[in-house]
Amino acid sequence: MLNQVSISPLTAHLKKFLRPSKRTKLLLVRNCESQGNLGGTLTGWTNVHLSDFGRKQAFTISPAYEQFKDEIDTVHCSDLQRSFDTAFYAMAFPAHDDEIVESPYLREINFGEDEGLHFDNLPNSQKEAFSDPDYKAPGGEGWSDVKSRAARYFSSLDADKTHLIFTHGGLITSYLYDLGVEEMPPNGSLLGVYLKEEGTPESIDFEWHFPYIEEDI
């Protein structure tokens, strides 16, 4: 059950990662489970809310944010609802919306003509294509497009600061693919990343995957 999920490994990672240093740091958070994830549909740019389980996931990680919020300089999220909701619940209802900077640059991949299709109904060849770094959606984006806009956004962030980023699994994977992240982290997972000046990732300090809890889903 969710109330039995231990976030102590996450807080241990954060305690180390957030020590003062002259480095630019990103805390990348994949949105918690959405209605699209629950239904198994391709919801790239489609606006969907979190599922009940997704809201519980976000509340589960909120104590970690509360413990380390003074070490975080800025908070950003995709302008898609599921990303904002993840930030809102994980931050335990911030008093002012302007505490969270929303941006379309942090969106999931645009699946174009495939938006809304049910993943399980797709042919195996199409399912496998999604894992190809050269994949490009018909009438939509390719993984390289997602990676490029992420890097452009991250290059605009203040150097030597720590930035909490609520975004999506596809963006995280495409952005960090060259550092060995080849599969999307589970919903609600966090990764600590050191950033180069030009917005490209230098190294991954840690990956914390939200535990899979079958009986809650």
Secondary structure, 3 states (H helix, E strand, C coil): CHHHCCCHHHHHHHHHHCCCCCCEEEEEEECCCEHHHHHCECCCCCCCCECHHHHHHHHHHHHHHHHHHHHCCEEEEECCHHHHHHHHHHCCCCCCHHHCEEEHHHCCCCCHHHCCCEHHHCCHHHHHHCCCCCCECCCCCEHHHHHHHHHHHHHCCCCCCEEEEEECHHHHHHHHHHHCCCCCCCCCCEEEEEECCCCCEEEEEEEECCCCCHHHC
